[in-house]
């Protein structure tokens, strides 16, 4: 199931070479204190490039 792109995403969902991961800013909680995490917009997940060079 895909979701819209969030500010912390490096690419759109389902882009080849990417995968969903826990948001490093909020550690997957979707919150920063009492506020919604601005990086993942409260989902707790971000789409990032996989692999490495």
PQR file of N, CA, C, O and H, with PARSE charges and radii, in Angstrom:
ATOM      1  N   UNK A   1       0.860  -1.177   0.000 -0.4000 1.5000
ATOM      2  CA  UNK A   1       0.000   0.000   0.000 -0.0000 2.0000
ATOM      3  C   UNK A   1       0.900   1.231   0.000  0.5500 1.7000
ATOM      4  O   UNK A   1       1.748   1.371   0.881 -0.5500 1.4000
ATOM      5  N   UNK A   2       0.734   2.109  -0.954 -0.4000 1.5000
ATOM      6  CA  UNK A   2       1.562   3.304  -1.018 -0.0000 2.0000
ATOM      7  C   UNK A   2       0.869   4.467  -0.320  0.5500 1.7000
ATOM      8  O   UNK A   2      -0.343   4.461  -0.105 -0.5500 1.4000
ATOM      9  H   UNK A   2       0.045   1.995  -1.670  0.4000 1.0000
ATOM     10  N   UNK A   3       1.672   5.454   0.023 -0.4000 1.5000
ATOM     11  CA  UNK A   3       1.164   6.634   0.686 -0.0000 2.0000
ATOM     12  C   UNK A   3       1.737   7.852  -0.010  0.5500 1.7000
ATOM     13  O   UNK A   3       2.698   7.724  -0.768 -0.5500 1.4000
ATOM     14  H   UNK A   3       2.656   5.459  -0.152  0.4000 1.0000
ATOM     15  N   UNK A   4       1.176   9.031   0.225 -0.4000 1.5000
ATOM     16  CA  UNK A   4       1.729  10.241  -0.389 -0.0000 2.0000
ATOM     17  C   UNK A   4       3.140  10.516   0.119  0.5500 1.7000
ATOM     18  O   UNK A   4       3.526  10.042   1.187 -0.5500 1.4000
ATOM     19  H   UNK A   4       0.395   9.134   0.841  0.4000 1.0000
ATOM     20  N   UNK A   5       3.896  11.273  -0.641 -0.4000 1.5000
ATOM     21  CA  UNK A   5       5.248  11.645  -0.247 -0.0000 2.0000
ATOM     22  C   UNK A   5       5.206  12.614   0.929  0.5500 1.7000
ATOM     23  O   UNK A   5       4.422  13.563   0.934 -0.5500 1.4000
ATOM     24  H   UNK A   5       3.582  11.658  -1.510  0.4000 1.0000
ATOM     25  N   UNK A   6       6.059  12.367   1.927 -0.4000 1.5000
ATOM     26  CA  UNK A   6       6.213  13.250   3.082 -0.0000 2.0000
ATOM     27  C   UNK A   6       7.501  14.046   2.933  0.5500 1.7000
ATOM     28  O   UNK A   6       8.362  13.661   2.142 -0.5500 1.4000
ATOM     29  H   UNK A   6       6.696  11.596   1.922  0.4000 1.0000
ATOM     30  N   UNK A   7       7.662  15.147   3.671 -0.4000 1.5000
ATOM     31  CA  UNK A   7       8.865  15.969   3.544 -0.0000 2.0000
ATOM     32  C   UNK A   7      10.171  15.198   3.750  0.5500 1.7000
ATOM     33  O   UNK A   7      11.173  15.525   3.114 -0.5500 1.4000
ATOM     34  H   UNK A   7       6.962  15.460   4.314  0.4000 1.0000
ATOM     35  N   UNK A   8      10.189  14.193   4.615 -0.4000 1.5000
ATOM     36  CA  UNK A   8      11.408  13.438   4.888 -0.0000 2.0000
ATOM     37  C   UNK A   8      11.719  12.353   3.889  0.5500 1.7000
ATOM     38  O   UNK A   8      12.776  11.728   3.970 -0.5500 1.4000
ATOM     39  H   UNK A   8       9.375  13.928   5.132  0.4000 1.0000
ATOM     40  N   UNK A   9      10.821  12.109   2.942 -0.4000 1.5000
ATOM     41  CA  UNK A   9      11.037  11.070   1.941 -0.0000 2.0000
ATOM     42  C   UNK A   9      12.104  11.505   0.948  0.5500 1.7000
ATOM     43  O   UNK A   9      12.145  12.660   0.524 -0.5500 1.4000
ATOM     44  H   UNK A   9       9.962  12.617   2.876  0.4000 1.0000
ATOM     45  N   UNK A  10      12.962  10.564   0.584 -0.4000 1.5000
ATOM     46  CA  UNK A  10      13.974  10.827  -0.438 -0.0000 2.0000
ATOM     47  C   UNK A  10      13.427  10.566  -1.834  0.5500 1.7000
ATOM     48  O   UNK A  10      14.003  11.016  -2.825 -0.5500 1.4000
ATOM     49  H   UNK A  10      12.929   9.626   0.928  0.4000 1.0000
ATOM     50  N   UNK A  11      12.322   9.841  -1.913 -0.4000 1.5000
ATOM     51  CA  UNK A  11      11.711   9.505  -3.199 -0.0000 2.0000
ATOM     52  C   UNK A  11      10.249   9.154  -2.961  0.5500 1.7000
ATOM     53  O   UNK A  11       9.818   8.970  -1.822 -0.5500 1.4000
ATOM     54  H   UNK A  11      11.854   9.475  -1.108  0.4000 1.0000
ATOM     55  N   UNK A  12       9.501   9.065  -4.039 -0.4000 1.5000
ATOM     56  CA  UNK A  12       8.098   8.656  -3.937 -0.0000 2.0000
ATOM     57  C   UNK A  12       8.020   7.181  -3.571  0.5500 1.7000
ATOM     58  O   UNK A  12       8.900   6.408  -3.952 -0.5500 1.4000
ATOM     59  H   UNK A  12       9.851   9.214  -4.964  0.4000 1.0000
ATOM     60  N   UNK A  13       6.980   6.770  -2.836 -0.4000 1.5000
ATOM     61  CA  UNK A  13       6.813   5.358  -2.530 -0.0000 2.0000
ATOM     62  C   UNK A  13       6.824   4.514  -3.806  0.5500 1.7000
ATOM     63  O   UNK A  13       6.354   4.954  -4.855 -0.5500 1.4000
ATOM     64  H   UNK A  13       6.265   7.398  -2.526  0.4000 1.0000
ATOM     65  N   UNK A  14       7.358   3.314  -3.705 -0.4000 1.5000
ATOM     66  CA  UNK A  14       7.453   2.346  -4.804 -0.0000 2.0000
ATOM     67  C   UNK A  14       8.475   2.709  -5.868  0.5500 1.7000
ATOM     68  O   UNK A  14       8.500   2.081  -6.927 -0.5500 1.4000
ATOM     69  H   UNK A  14       7.740   2.956  -2.853  0.4000 1.0000
ATOM     70  N   UNK A  15       9.325   3.711  -5.618 -0.4000 1.5000
ATOM     71  CA  UNK A  15      10.400   4.029  -6.543 -0.0000 2.0000
ATOM     72  C   UNK A  15      11.452   2.929  -6.445  0.5500 1.7000
ATOM     73  O   UNK A  15      11.868   2.587  -5.338 -0.5500 1.4000
ATOM     74  H   UNK A  15       9.304   4.221  -4.758  0.4000 1.0000
ATOM     75  N   UNK A  16      11.897   2.363  -7.571 -0.4000 1.5000
ATOM     76  CA  UNK A  16      12.931   1.330  -7.507 -0.0000 2.0000
ATOM     77  C   UNK A  16      14.172   1.830  -6.761  0.5500 1.7000
ATOM     78  O   UNK A  16      14.592   2.975  -6.929 -0.5500 1.4000
ATOM     79  H   UNK A  16      11.559   2.641  -8.471  0.4000 1.0000
ATOM     80  N   UNK A  17      14.746   0.960  -5.941 -0.4000 1.5000
ATOM     81  CA  UNK A  17      15.948   1.311  -5.185 -0.0000 2.0000
ATOM     82  C   UNK A  17      15.655   2.033  -3.884  0.5500 1.7000
ATOM     83  O   UNK A  17      16.573   2.546  -3.245 -0.5500 1.4000
ATOM     84  H   UNK A  17      14.406   0.030  -5.804  0.4000 1.0000
ATOM     85  N   UNK A  18      14.386   2.083  -3.476 -0.4000 1.5000
ATOM     86  CA  UNK A  18      14.017   2.725  -2.220 -0.0000 2.0000
ATOM     87  C   UNK A  18      13.214   1.759  -1.362  0.5500 1.7000
ATOM     88  O   UNK A  18      12.710   0.744  -1.842 -0.5500 1.4000
ATOM     89  H   UNK A  18      13.640   1.666  -3.996  0.4000 1.0000
ATOM     90  N   UNK A  19      13.109   2.096  -0.094 -0.4000 1.5000
ATOM     91  CA  UNK A  19      12.309   1.299   0.816 -0.0000 2.0000
ATOM     92  C   UNK A  19      11.823   2.138   1.970  0.5500 1.7000
ATOM     93  O   UNK A  19      12.375   3.201   2.256 -0.5500 1.4000
ATOM     94  H   UNK A  19      13.519   2.921   0.296  0.4000 1.0000
ATOM     95  N   UNK A  20      10.794   1.663   2.629 -0.4000 1.5000
ATOM     96  CA  UNK A  20      10.242   2.380   3.773 -0.0000 2.0000
ATOM     97  C   UNK A  20      11.063   2.052   5.014  0.5500 1.7000
ATOM     98  O   UNK A  20      11.449   0.901   5.218 -0.5500 1.4000
ATOM     99  H   UNK A  20      10.345   0.800   2.397  0.4000 1.0000
ATOM    100  N   UNK A  21      11.332   3.054   5.839 -0.4000 1.5000
ATOM    101  CA  UNK A  21      12.120   2.878   7.053 -0.0000 2.0000
ATOM    102  C   UNK A  21      11.506   3.712   8.168  0.5500 1.7000
ATOM    103  O   UNK A  21      10.653   4.564   7.920 -0.5500 1.4000
ATOM    104  H   UNK A  21      11.019   3.990   5.674  0.4000 1.0000
ATOM    105  N   UNK A  22      11.941   3.466   9.380 -0.4000 1.5000
ATOM    106  CA  UNK A  22      11.504   4.254  10.528 -0.0000 2.0000
ATOM    107  C   UNK A  22      12.097   5.650  10.417  0.5500 1.7000
ATOM    108  O   UNK A  22      13.270   5.795  10.074 -0.5500 1.4000
ATOM    109  H   UNK A  22      12.635   2.774   9.582  0.4000 1.0000
ATOM    110  N   UNK A  23      11.317   6.664  10.698 -0.4000 1.5000
ATOM    111  CA  UNK A  23      11.781   8.048  10.646 -0.0000 2.0000
ATOM    112  C   UNK A  23      12.890   8.244  11.681  0.5500 1.7000
ATOM    113  O   UNK A  23      12.684   7.974  12.864 -0.5500 1.4000
ATOM    114  H   UNK A  23      10.364   6.546  10.977  0.4000 1.0000
ATOM    115  N   UNK A  24      14.057   8.707  11.249 -0.4000 1.5000
ATOM    116  CA  UNK A  24      15.154   8.897  12.195 -0.0000 2.0000
ATOM    117  C   UNK A  24      14.960  10.098  13.125  0.5500 1.7000
ATOM    118  O   UNK A  24      15.590  10.172  14.180 -0.5500 1.4000
ATOM    119  H   UNK A  24      14.225   8.926  10.288  0.4000 1.0000
ATOM    120  N   UNK A  25      14.110  11.016  12.748 -0.4000 1.5000
ATOM    121  CA  UNK A  25      13.910  12.208  13.576 -0.0000 2.0000
ATOM    122  C   UNK A  25      13.059  11.904  14.816  0.5500 1.7000
ATOM    123  O   UNK A  25      13.360  12.388  15.907 -0.5500 1.4000
ATOM    124  H   UNK A  25      13.598  10.956  11.891  0.4000 1.0000
ATOM    125  N   UNK A  26      11.999  11.105  14.649 -0.4000 1.5000
ATOM    126  CA  UNK A  26      11.100  10.804  15.773 -0.0000 2.0000
ATOM    127  C   UNK A  26      11.210   9.352  16.233  0.5500 1.7000
ATOM    128  O   UNK A  26      10.472   8.925  17.121 -0.5500 1.4000
ATOM    129  H   UNK A  26      11.755  10.712  13.762  0.4000 1.0000
ATOM    130  N   UNK A  27      12.125   8.593  15.636 -0.4000 1.5000
ATOM    131  CA  UNK A  27      12.313   7.169  15.950 -0.0000 2.0000
ATOM    132  C   UNK A  27      11.037   6.360  15.758  0.5500 1.7000
ATOM    133  O   UNK A  27      10.785   5.407  16.496 -0.5500 1.4000
ATOM    134  H   UNK A  27      12.725   8.939  14.915  0.4000 1.0000
ATOM    135  N   UNK A  28      10.236   6.735  14.773 -0.4000 1.5000
ATOM    136  CA  UNK A  28       9.042   5.979  14.431 -0.0000 2.0000
ATOM    137  C   UNK A  28       7.800   6.302  15.240  0.5500 1.7000
ATOM    138  O   UNK A  28       6.750   5.696  15.025 -0.5500 1.4000
ATOM    139  H   UNK A  28      10.441   7.509  14.173  0.4000 1.0000
ATOM    140  N   UNK A  29       7.897   7.253  16.174 -0.4000 1.5000
ATOM    141  CA  UNK A  29       6.730   7.579  17.003 -0.0000 2.0000
ATOM    142  C   UNK A  29       5.732   8.481  16.289  0.5500 1.7000
ATOM    143  O   UNK A  29       4.545   8.475  16.614 -0.5500 1.4000
ATOM    144  H   UNK A  29       8.750   7.746  16.349  0.4000 1.0000
ATOM    145  N   UNK A  30       6.207   9.253  15.320 -0.4000 1.5000
ATOM    146  CA  UNK A  30       5.348  10.214  14.636 -0.0000 2.0000
ATOM    147  C   UNK A  30       5.183  11.512  15.402  0.5500 1.7000
ATOM    148  O   UNK A  30       4.469  12.411  14.957 -0.5500 1.4000
ATOM    149  H   UNK A  30       7.172   9.257  15.056  0.4000 1.0000
ATOM    150  N   UNK A  31       5.835  11.617  16.546 -0.4000 1.5000
ATOM    151  CA  UNK A  31       5.704  12.801  17.403 -0.0000 2.0000
ATOM    152  C   UNK A  31       7.074  13.346  17.801  0.5500 1.7000
ATOM    153  O   UNK A  31       8.042  12.596  17.928 -0.5500 1.4000
ATOM    154  H   UNK A  31       6.415  10.887  16.908  0.4000 1.0000
ATOM    155  N   UNK A  32       7.136  14.629  17.991 -0.4000 1.5000
ATOM    156  CA  UNK A  32       8.265  15.307  18.618 -0.0000 2.0000
ATOM    157  C   UNK A  32       7.670  16.065  19.788  0.5500 1.7000
ATOM    158  O   UNK A  32       7.073  17.127  19.613 -0.5500 1.4000
ATOM    159  H   UNK A  32       6.349  15.238  17.888  0.4000 1.0000
ATOM    160  N   UNK A  33       7.837  15.513  20.990 -0.4000 1.5000
ATOM    161  CA  UNK A  33       7.153  16.087  22.145 -0.0000 2.0000
ATOM    162  C   UNK A  33       5.662  15.901  21.967  0.5500 1.7000
ATOM    163  O   UNK A  33       5.184  14.785  21.764 -0.5500 1.4000
ATOM    164  H   UNK A  33       8.322  14.651  21.133  0.4000 1.0000
ATOM    165  N   UNK A  34       4.934  16.992  22.045 -0.4000 1.5000
ATOM    166  CA  UNK A  34       3.480  16.944  21.860 -0.0000 2.0000
ATOM    167  C   UNK A  34       3.055  17.277  20.434  0.5500 1.7000
ATOM    168  O   UNK A  34       1.861  17.326  20.139 -0.5500 1.4000
ATOM    169  H   UNK A  34       5.322  17.899  22.210  0.4000 1.0000
ATOM    170  N   UNK A  35       4.015  17.504  19.558 -0.4000 1.5000
ATOM    171  CA  UNK A  35       3.729  17.926  18.186 -0.0000 2.0000
ATOM    172  C   UNK A  35       3.943  16.775  17.197  0.5500 1.7000
ATOM    173  O   UNK A  35       4.672  15.825  17.482 -0.5500 1.4000
ATOM    174  H   UNK A  35       4.984  17.464  19.798  0.4000 1.0000
ATOM    175  N   UNK A  36       3.301  16.875  16.042 -0.4000 1.5000
ATOM    176  CA  UNK A  36       3.511  15.931  14.950 -0.0000 2.0000
ATOM    177  C   UNK A  36       4.909  16.133  14.385  0.5500 1.7000
ATOM    178  O   UNK A  36       5.342  17.269  14.188 -0.5500 1.4000
ATOM    179  H   UNK A  36       2.709  17.647  15.811  0.4000 1.0000
ATOM    180  N   UNK A  37       5.614  15.046  14.126 -0.4000 1.5000
ATOM    181  CA  UNK A  37       6.962  15.129  13.555 -0.0000 2.0000
ATOM    182  C   UNK A  37       6.885  15.781  12.172  0.5500 1.7000
ATOM    183  O   UNK A  37       6.116  15.335  11.321 -0.5500 1.4000
ATOM    184  H   UNK A  37       5.263  14.124  14.286  0.4000 1.0000
ATOM    185  N   UNK A  38       7.683  16.842  11.941 -0.4000 1.5000
ATOM    186  CA  UNK A  38       7.636  17.516  10.642 -0.0000 2.0000
ATOM    187  C   UNK A  38       8.292  16.722   9.515  0.5500 1.7000
ATOM    188  O   UNK A  38       7.997  16.960   8.344 -0.5500 1.4000
ATOM    189  H   UNK A  38       8.308  17.204  12.633  0.4000 1.0000
ATOM    190  N   UNK A  39       9.176  15.783   9.848 -0.4000 1.5000
ATOM    191  CA  UNK A  39       9.857  15.030   8.796 -0.0000 2.0000
ATOM    192  C   UNK A  39       8.941  13.974   8.180  0.5500 1.7000
ATOM    193  O   UNK A  39       8.895  13.833   6.958 -0.5500 1.4000
ATOM    194  H   UNK A  39       9.416  15.589  10.799  0.4000 1.0000
ATOM    195  N   UNK A  40       8.216  13.234   9.012 -0.4000 1.5000
ATOM    196  CA  UNK A  40       7.373  12.154   8.492 -0.0000 2.0000
ATOM    197  C   UNK A  40       5.890  12.499   8.509  0.5500 1.7000
ATOM    198  O   UNK A  40       5.059  11.690   8.096 -0.5500 1.4000
ATOM    199  H   UNK A  40       8.254  13.349  10.005  0.4000 1.0000
ATOM    200  N   UNK A  41       5.556  13.689   8.983 -0.4000 1.5000
ATOM    201  CA  UNK A  41       4.169  14.160   9.092 -0.0000 2.0000
ATOM    202  C   UNK A  41       3.309  13.221   9.934  0.5500 1.7000
ATOM    203  O   UNK A  41       2.123  13.033   9.660 -0.5500 1.4000
ATOM    204  H   UNK A  41       6.231  14.346   9.319  0.4000 1.0000
ATOM    205  N   UNK A  42       3.924  12.633  10.965 -0.4000 1.5000
ATOM    206  CA  UNK A  42       3.184  11.815  11.909 -0.0000 2.0000
ATOM    207  C   UNK A  42       3.026  10.352  11.555  0.5500 1.7000
ATOM    208  O   UNK A  42       2.411   9.600  12.311 -0.5500 1.4000
ATOM    209  H   UNK A  42       4.887  12.785  11.188  0.4000 1.0000
ATOM    210  N   UNK A  43       3.575   9.927  10.410 -0.4000 1.5000
ATOM    211  CA  UNK A  43       3.431   8.524  10.026 -0.0000 2.0000
ATOM    212  C   UNK A  43       4.436   7.622  10.745  0.5500 1.7000
ATOM    213  O   UNK A  43       4.197   6.427  10.914 -0.5500 1.4000
ATOM    214  H   UNK A  43       4.075  10.538   9.797  0.4000 1.0000
ATOM    215  N   UNK A  44       5.564   8.208  11.165 -0.4000 1.5000
ATOM    216  CA  UNK A  44       6.624   7.420  11.787 -0.0000 2.0000
ATOM    217  C   UNK A  44       7.500   6.689  10.784  0.5500 1.7000
ATOM    218  O   UNK A  44       8.418   5.966  11.171 -0.5500 1.4000
ATOM    219  H   UNK A  44       5.757   9.179  11.027  0.4000 1.0000
ATOM    220  N   UNK A  45       7.220   6.872   9.491 -0.4000 1.5000
ATOM    221  CA  UNK A  45       7.950   6.178   8.424 -0.0000 2.0000
ATOM    222  C   UNK A  45       8.394   7.170   7.354  0.5500 1.7000
ATOM    223  O   UNK A  45       7.727   8.176   7.112 -0.5500 1.4000
ATOM    224  H   UNK A  45       6.474   7.459   9.177  0.4000 1.0000
ATOM    225  N   UNK A  46       9.523   6.877   6.718 -0.4000 1.5000
ATOM    226  CA  UNK A  46      10.006   7.663   5.584 -0.0000 2.0000
ATOM    227  C   UNK A  46      10.476   6.706   4.496  0.5500 1.7000
ATOM    228  O   UNK A  46      10.817   5.559   4.783 -0.5500 1.4000
ATOM    229  H   UNK A  46      10.065   6.060   6.915  0.4000 1.0000
ATOM    230  N   UNK A  47      10.497   7.170   3.252 -0.4000 1.5000
ATOM    231  CA  UNK A  47      11.005   6.381   2.132 -0.0000 2.0000
ATOM    232  C   UNK A  47      12.430   6.859   1.867  0.5500 1.7000
ATOM    233  O   UNK A  47      12.669   8.043   1.629 -0.5500 1.4000
ATOM    234  H   UNK A  47      10.220   8.102   3.018  0.4000 1.0000
ATOM    235  N   UNK A  48      13.379   5.907   1.912 -0.4000 1.5000
ATOM    236  CA  UNK A  48      14.788   6.247   1.724 -0.0000 2.0000
ATOM    237  C   UNK A  48      15.410   5.319   0.694  0.5500 1.7000
ATOM    238  O   UNK A  48      14.903   4.234   0.409 -0.5500 1.4000
ATOM    239  H   UNK A  48      13.184   4.946   2.106  0.4000 1.0000
ATOM    240  N   UNK A  49      16.535   5.788   0.142 -0.4000 1.5000
ATOM    241  CA  UNK A  49      17.299   4.946  -0.773 -0.0000 2.0000
ATOM    242  C   UNK A  49      17.890   3.764  -0.023  0.5500 1.7000
ATOM    243  O   UNK A  49      18.297   3.898   1.131 -0.5500 1.4000
ATOM    244  H   UNK A  49      16.947   6.669   0.373  0.4000 1.0000
ATOM    245  N   UNK A  50      17.940   2.612  -0.670 -0.4000 1.5000
ATOM    246  CA  UNK A  50      18.547   1.436  -0.052 -0.0000 2.0000
ATOM    247  C   UNK A  50      19.841   1.092  -0.763  0.5500 1.7000
ATOM    248  O   UNK A  50      20.104   1.570  -1.866 -0.5500 1.4000
ATOM    249  H   UNK A  50      17.609   2.503  -1.607  0.4000 1.0000
ATOM    250  N   UNK A  51      20.620   0.285  -0.141 -0.4000 1.5000
ATOM    251  CA  UNK A  51      21.896  -0.090  -0.726 -0.0000 2.0000
ATOM    252  C   UNK A  51      22.969   0.879  -0.290  0.5500 1.7000
ATOM    253  O   UNK A  51      22.810   1.587   0.705 -0.5500 1.4000
ATOM    254  H   UNK A  51      20.406  -0.104   0.755  0.4000 1.0000
ATOM    255  N   UNK A  52      24.009   0.912  -0.994 -0.4000 1.5000
ATOM    256  CA  UNK A  52      25.104   1.825  -0.648 -0.0000 2.0000
ATOM    257  C   UNK A  52      26.205   1.689  -1.673  0.5500 1.7000
ATOM    258  O   UNK A  52      26.186   0.835  -2.560 -0.5500 1.4000
ATOM    259  H   UNK A  52      24.138   0.337  -1.802  0.4000 1.0000
ATOM    260  N   UNK A  53      27.155   2.569  -1.505 -0.4000 1.5000
ATOM    261  CA  UNK A  53      28.205   2.544  -2.499 -0.0000 2.0000
ATOM    262  C   UNK A  53      29.553   2.469  -1.956  0.5500 1.7000
ATOM    263  O   UNK A  53      30.523   2.443  -2.714 -0.5500 1.4000
ATOM    264  H   UNK A  53      27.170   3.262  -0.785  0.4000 1.0000
TER
END
